Amino acid sequence: MGRAAPAPVAERRHVFSAFAGGNRGKSKHKLLCREYHVRQTMQIVLLLLALAMTPALALDKDAPQQQQPLLGERISDLKGELRELNRELAMLEEELLFPTSTQLAVFLSLEVDDYFELAAVKLSVDDKLIASHVYNPREQAALRRGGVQRLYLGNLKSGEHELLAEFNGPGASNGSYAHVKKITFSKSEASKFIELKILDQSGNRQPEFVVREWE
Amino acid sequence: MLRDMFQASLHCMRSLIRAGNYRWLAPALLVCSSAQAVVFPDQEIELRDPHYGMVLFEAYQENYFSAAVKLLVSRDQQLLEHHQADSRLLLGDLYLSYGLYADAERVLRQLIDEGVSPQVSDRAWFYLGKIHFQKQQYRQAEQALDRVGNSLEKKLQEELYALRSNILMRQGKYSHAAGSLSGVIAISESAELHFARFNLGVAHIHSGNTREGIDLLRTLGKLETNDAELKSLRDKANLVLAFLVLKRAPLIARDFLRRIRIDGPFANRALLGLAWAEVERENYPVALAPLQELGKREHTDMAVMESMLLIANILERMQASPQALQAYQRAVDFYEAQLDSVESAAQTVRDTGFPRQLLADTGAQDASEAGWSWEAGSLPGKAETSFLFAFMAGNEFHETLKELRDLKQLRRRLTVWHEDMPAYTQMLFAREQDFPARLQRLQPEHSLQREQELRQWRDTLAGELQQVEQAQDAMALATAHEQQLLQRLEDIRQRSLRLQPASDASDVQQAQRFYRGLLSYQIETDYVARFAQLQAQLADADELLSQADGRKQALRDAREQMPQEYVSYRLRVARQAGRIAEMQLRVDALIGELEQQLQEISLRELETVRARLRDYLDSARFSLAFLQDRLLAQEQAKLLAESQAKRQATRLVQ
């Protein structure tokens, strides 16, 4: 994109005429007017720039509001219906796949200071691996804030069973830490909920599993 | 550089949304949005149902939709018995966070009407205030917040003050808004309050209370902080102050502008402002320095574009005409090229819609459900995106994008459900087919008969125990070993009687009587304990028989009802499959409309950019022509003067 060669005198006059009306007697006045116009234009735009993220935001702030009541309401209504549909489907899924008579749910919670970061968990019942999970930062943060993860939902027949849980993660002083816990539990005709809480009971920076069977 | 600024703006905006998300239509606010809080507050309660914690796990990850669904399912399954009020409040908050304001309002009002604890009630009123604010029902919002008592959690109180301040500002009650903030600002320096202070400052300026507005912004402009969001807010405050006083007091404006970070989202505008401040002081050489820095930055930025014209203008004022001519020509070439790019970008958007790769992660499987968490992982360096950077950091884009993300996430869920439905149908069919065979394998009649036998046996044993009780016959409760011993002792007695004439027979008989007495004594004294133990065992047997009864009844019910249940499940699955298909169509249609809307507002934005470039180009051409004309006139005048001088010299010679 090269710069064009300066136009000959006749063409310059024509160009000038195109912009300034061809009256040289008013050239000084026009210069002042032009300068003022340019300066004002630039400063107005600058002020708009300063006061707005984009000028389009100021100019068009009403446009989305006018559309919002129609499209936005339809979206909200649809989301509400989708929520109900998802609820019914989730209920159906649990009834079909995990009836209460055989349902086993294992939950995981965390109550350890920042020195330990939960990396992964593995779960086995009767020597059979049933769940494993690797934690991303969002999940770790959610656990740290008091959220409880439903690590496993499945079916188990009534009777005595053995649960083996292991977790690992980086611990204090850049070391890694791992812990294994084995328990025996009894499954009846009702749903069984077991919570595995990782906490530092002794206060020695040695987190371990504490098991709670919810009634 | 512009990408970095865009990301910084995006981060700033997202942070502001997290802070309060209050719609503010005055252009001076960094950002405004109609969506609600992205950061879900910690629930400070003792967990007594693991399923409540499960819902919180989703909510803390901003998966508000999943959290709401899990909460509703758990509630239907009566798994939240210890968190009834908590779960309803949580549901209201989840609806609010997901943008379902009508549902949120309904849930919260029901909760309040039923009478709950002050902590729950205060929180419910606070959320209602937020909902009304989002719906721009400011009077109702103010009334709702007035119902909040003293039991609101501390971390929400600051948000309450900021929200109340914004509500008052929207109603033009600026002094009340200031009052709402002043008491809290004195004791708290949270981010929400700084943002509210900024809003109030700008509101004062817009309404003519310039002094009050400037005072508020000056405080913000000197804020000491390491927080990235607050640094951006500080920059913004200084920028607004600078341009307010630019004409009247350019030196003061310069001081404000010098506080703005050179690598922040407002750096370009600050550099341009610095140049203008020096122009106002007619300090032209100094004005060029910030413009030269601007010239190295992203060319699609408006401040950079304007700087091209300003450089030429300054050179003209410095009467450096040749350089000014070159600069104007450069500006003309630049604007023409940019106009071509904008037109090309607009054509691309018209042909292909909004840049698809920027929406590539919307609805991605592992993305958070919270639409506001979108980050532009990579920004393609194409014209259509470069010109839209500033727009993409703005509120309108993010609101539309949030809805688009939500709908795409929901569409993905529907696809999964749609794929699962045939599996459920097949599973039900298989179970239904297998049921009679399974029933046959279990031989329930055999089990039922066996249960009868066991019951009869139990009755027999109960009768015997009753007889023992009536007769107080302790010996009947002798163990097998004891009975064996008793029998042996009896044998010994019989044999000793036969051996009577023998010399040691009486000793044997005495021993036998002694051991028999000992054994009898042991049995007699143990009678009560043994009887009680047998009664307990009988009770256990009764319990097991009762369980068997229950199972027998369940088996009968299953045999009768199972076929009907299979039909019921099949109907449910079929109905849901139909609803899924219907929802998929509706979601697809709305996604299409939103993408269309995004395309339209992108084109509108590009048109705005084009119009501005057009203005710049016209100004540049006009100035170029005028300068050329003036130089031409000067040259002609010079030639005329030389010609006249020559003629005079010739006359003299003659």
Interface residues (C-beta under 8 A of the other chain):
Chain A: M1 R3 A4 P6 A7 V9 R12 R13 V15 F16 A18 F19 A20 R24 S27 K30 L31 R34 E35 H37 V38 R39 T41 M42 Q43 V45 L46 L47 L48 L49 A50 L51 A52 M53 T54 P55 A56 L57 A58 L59 D60 K61 A63 P64 Q67 Q68 L71 G72 R74 I75 S76 L78 K79 G80 E81 L82 R83 L85 N86 R87 E88 L89 A90 M91 L92 E93 E94 E95 L96 A105 F107 S109 R138 E139 A141 A142 L143 R145 G146 G147 V148 Q149 R150 F193 E195 W214
Chain B: S9 L25 P27 A28 L30 V31 S34 D42 Q43 L47 D49 P50 H51 Y52 G53 M54 L56 F57 E58 A59 Y60 Q61 E62 F65 A68 V69 K70 L72 V73 D76 Q77 Y98 G99 L100 Y101 A102 D103 L239 V240 A242 F243 L246 K247 R269 L272 G273 W276 M302 A303 E306 L309 L310 N313 L325 Q326 Q329 R330 D333 E336 A337 S368 A390 F391 A393 G394 N395 E396 E399 T400 E403 D406 L407 L410 R413 L414 W417 D420 Y424 M427 L428 Y569 R572 V573 Q576 R579 I580 M583 R586 V587 L590 E593 L594 Q597 I601 R604 E605 T608 R612 D615 S619 R621 F622 S623 A625 F626 Q628 D629 R630 L632 A633 Q636
